Amino acid sequence: MTIGKTYINATEDTCFPHAMNWHPRLSEKLGFFRLIQLSGSHEVCFTNPTLLAEKIILGADA
């Protein structure tokens, strides 16, 4: 079964040290995926939900 996957990368996420970034270290395990990048932290869904929604909508059209 093939399931479409999207990886959202908040470029200012400081949850882990720089050497242990989420992307591409963990995203590469998804296989083929769509990448959406945006400025913001790990909690972008709370700090800037409008930007997150815009990126998801624009990414869906790409």
Secondary structure, 3 states (H helix, E strand, C coil): CCCCCEEEEECCCCCCCHHHCCCCCCHHHHCCCEEEEECCCCCHHHHCHHHHHHHHHHHHHC
